Amino acid sequence: MRFQASIVFAAALALGSLAAHSPVRAGDLSDPASLNEEAPAVYKAKFDTSKGTFVIEVHRDWAPNGADRFYNLVKNGYYNDARFFRVLDGFMAQFGINGDPKISAVWRDANIKDDAVKQSNQRGMITYATSGPNSRTTQVFVNFGDNAGLDGQGFAPFGKVVSGMDVVDSLYGGYGEGSPKGHGPNQGIVQSLGNAYLGKAFPKLDFIQKATIEK
């Protein structure tokens, strides 16, 4: 499984007028290297979405590098207003590209090292998307069903949805696979234009209103 990262230049030009003009968000999101806090051994992340709320329980011993990165992203608001841009029925729901292209640009190559696969990609487990060894950044997906075939490919789950899985199940998936394989959002253009592109071309996508670490 590979996750496209190239920008379709002609399409991006056509959508150039949609580029977001919001300023870089305050705080450390503009400096990935500064967000390096070690996560608690177990913590919960609450996601308030356009379809309702779900909660992920993260176990650091399952995948420490992934758990630490996720903790810092959630705690500092990276996922707020992010779209579920790749929802494939029976497979998974993917998110993790920031809606502001200026923010997503600085995180695009902020890779973390791989974790050993200690858990299986079963229903409700959350795992990072990857394009190869040591390439995980911010994109994650929740498994809809038994995707144990991903285990041998190095996809290491770091947490599990412990409440609200029905909300995850209800996320809009009508656009299908992303371009160019399907008719859904092109990840290169999402990276380049952010929510301006998604809001215009894919208005039915569900989104995260706010993600927080539960106290």
N, C-alpha and C positions, 0 to 999 in steps of 0.2 A: 504494500500500500504506500503510495507516494502522494505528497501534498504539494500541488503546483505553487510555484513562487514567482514565475516570470510574469512581467507586465506586458499585456497586449497593447502595443504602442498606439495603433490606429484607434482602438476603442477608447483608450485613455484620452487621446486628443479630442475625440468626439464628445467626451464627457467632461472636458477640462473646465467648463463653466460651473460644474458642480463642486469643484474642490472646496473643502472646508476652509474657513477663514478664522476659526476660533484660535485664540492664543494657546501656546503650550501651557498645560495645566501646572499650577503651582506645586511645589514640593519635589520629591525625589524621583517622580516618574520620568523626568527628562534625563536622569542619570542612573541607568540600570546597575552600575557597579556599586552604587551606594546602598542599594536594597539587598543586603546580605545577612539579614537577621536569621539566626537559627530558629526554626519552628519548635513549638512544644512537641512532646512525644506523641500526643494525640490532641487534635483540635477540630472544631467544627466551623465550617464556612456556610453562611446563610445567603441564599440568592433569592432576592425579590425580583420577579420577572413580570412580563406583560401577561402571563398566564397563571401566575400564582407563585408560591414560595416552595423551594426545595432546599434541603440541607445536606451538605457533604461532610462526612467524618473522615478526617485524614489521619493516617498512621505513619509516622515518620520512619519507623523501622521497615515498612514495606518498600519505601523508595525515598531515602533521605534527601537526595538532591532535588527531586521533583517536589517533595513536600515543602522544603524550604522555599523554593521559587514560588510555589503557589501561595504560600503564607504571605510572602512579601507583596505579591501582586494584589491579592484580595485586600490586605490591610491598608494598602496605599491607593486603592480605588481604581486600579487598572481596568477591571472588568466592568465598571459602571457604564451603562449605556451601550455595551457591546451587543452585537447581534448574534443569534444562532444561525450562522450563515450556511451551514451544511448539515442538514437533517435528512438522514436516509432511513426510510422505514425498515424496521427489523435489524438495523445495523448500529447506528449511533447518531448522536447529536453533538456537533462540533462548534466551538466558539473560541475566542481568544485573540482576535485582532481588534485593537483599540479603535474606537470610532474617529479619533483625531489622527490624521496621517502623520503629523509631526511626532506624536508619541509612538505610534507603531513603527516608525522608521528607526528610532533609536533602539528599539527592542528586537528588531528583526534578526540581528546577528548576535544577540546576547545569549549565546548558547550555554547550556549546562551539560555536564558530563552524564553519560548514561548511568542508570541504576540497574542492578541485577533484577531479573523478573522473579519476584517471590510470590505474587498472587496471580490469579487467572483473570482474563478479561471476560468476566461473567456479567450478567445483567446488573446494572446499577454501578458498576465499577467505573472510576474515572482515571483516564490515562492521557499522557501527552501525545499529540501528533508529532511525527518525526519524518524527516526526509533521508535519514541515514544515520550512521554512528555519531553520537555526541552533537546532535543537531536540534535538541529540544529547546524551545524558547518560551512562548506564552500560550500557544494553542493547545487546547485539551478537548477531549470528547468523553461523553457518557455512553457506555454500552447499553443498547436496548435489549440484547439477548446474549446467547452464548457465543462469544467471539474468541474462544480458546485458541483458534488458529493464529491469532496475533501474538500469543505468548512466545512462540519460538522465533518470532521476528524481532524480538527485543522491546516490545511495548509493555512497559512496566506500570501496572496500576499503583496508584498512591493513596487512593481513598475510595469511598463508596457512598452513594446516596442513601441516607438513613431515614429520610422522610421526604414526601413530595415526589416520589417517582412517577406518580400519575400526572404531575405537572410536566415533567420531562417528556413523558409519553405524548402529551398533548401539544408539544411545540410544533409550529407549522413546518411541514416538510414537502409542501406541494411543488416547490421549485426543483426538487431532486438534486442530482449530482451537479457539481459546478462545471462551468465552461473550462476547457473546450469539450470535455467528455459528455457533458449534459447541458441543460439550459439554466442551471443555477448560477449564482454569483461567481465571477472570476476572481480568484484570490489575489492575483497581481493588481487588479484594479481596486479591490478592497483595500489593499495596502497603500495604494497611491492616492485614493480619493476618500476612503473611509465611509462614514455614515451618509455623506452627501450622495454617494453613488448608490448605496444600498437602499436608502430611503426613497430615492427616485425610481430606481429600476426594479426593486424587490420590496415593495411596501408592506407585504404581508408577513415578513419575517418577524418572529418574536424576539424580544430583547431583554437584557438584564437592566432593571431599573437601578439596583444597588446590590453590591456584594459586600458582606461584612464578616469579620471574625467574631463568632459568638463568645461572649464573656462567661 
